Amino acid sequence: MRMLIFGIALLFGVDASAQPILAREPHTLPPFAVVYVQNKSCSYGKVLRVVGSLKGLQRKRTCVSVSSAHAEF
């Protein structure tokens, strides 16, 4: 019985921690926050990883594979 409850809790915990992939890059993004954006700037099977920056600096944008985007969080 304990294993069943533990398995269900683990299953829901993994689903709750998944990082969604957005359609558009957000206008405001807190410093060092990470979002994943699906757009045409990256090749097939990759998403754009955007890291927020401090005021006055450019955001860091890199293309990463979809599988690494889900595994990173």
C-alpha positions as CSV (number, residue, x, y, z in Angstrom):
1,M,0.0,0.0,0.0
2,R,2.8,2.4,0.8
3,M,4.5,1.7,-2.5
4,L,1.3,2.5,-4.4
5,I,0.9,5.9,-2.5
6,F,4.6,6.7,-3.1
7,G,4.2,5.8,-6.8
8,I,1.2,8.1,-7.2
9,A,2.9,10.9,-5.4
10,L,6.0,10.6,-7.5
11,L,4.0,10.5,-10.7
12,F,2.2,13.7,-9.8
13,G,5.4,15.4,-8.6
14,V,7.1,14.8,-11.9
15,D,4.1,16.2,-13.9
16,A,3.9,19.3,-11.7
17,S,7.6,20.1,-12.2
18,A,7.5,20.1,-16.0
19,Q,8.5,23.4,-17.6
20,P,6.0,24.5,-20.3
21,I,7.1,25.5,-23.7
22,L,5.7,28.9,-24.7
23,A,4.5,30.1,-28.1
24,R,6.0,33.6,-27.6
25,E,8.8,35.1,-25.6
26,P,7.3,37.0,-22.6
27,H,7.7,40.8,-22.6
28,T,8.9,40.9,-19.0
29,L,11.2,38.2,-17.5
30,P,12.8,38.3,-14.1
31,P,16.6,38.2,-13.9
32,F,18.0,34.7,-14.3
33,A,14.5,33.2,-14.9
34,V,14.5,30.5,-17.7
35,V,11.7,30.0,-20.3
36,Y,11.5,27.9,-23.4
37,V,10.0,29.2,-26.5
38,Q,8.9,27.3,-29.6
39,N,9.4,29.6,-32.7
40,K,11.0,29.5,-36.1
41,S,14.4,30.8,-35.0
42,C,15.7,27.3,-34.1
43,S,15.9,24.2,-36.3
44,Y,13.5,21.3,-36.1
45,G,13.5,19.5,-32.8
46,K,14.9,22.4,-30.9
47,V,13.5,25.2,-28.8
48,L,14.8,28.6,-27.8
49,R,16.0,28.8,-24.2
50,V,15.7,32.4,-22.9
51,V,17.4,33.5,-19.7
52,G,16.3,36.8,-18.1
53,S,19.0,39.4,-17.4
54,L,19.5,42.4,-15.2
55,K,18.2,45.8,-16.3
56,G,20.1,47.2,-19.3
57,L,21.6,43.9,-20.5
58,Q,20.5,41.6,-23.3
59,R,18.8,38.3,-22.6
60,K,20.8,35.2,-23.3
61,R,19.1,33.1,-26.1
62,T,20.3,29.6,-27.2
63,C,18.8,26.8,-29.1
64,V,18.5,23.5,-27.2
65,S,16.9,20.2,-28.0
66,V,13.4,19.6,-26.7
67,S,14.5,16.6,-24.6
68,S,17.1,18.6,-22.8
69,A,14.6,21.3,-22.1
70,H,12.3,18.9,-20.4
71,A,15.1,17.2,-18.5
72,E,16.8,20.4,-17.3
73,F,14.1,21.3,-14.8
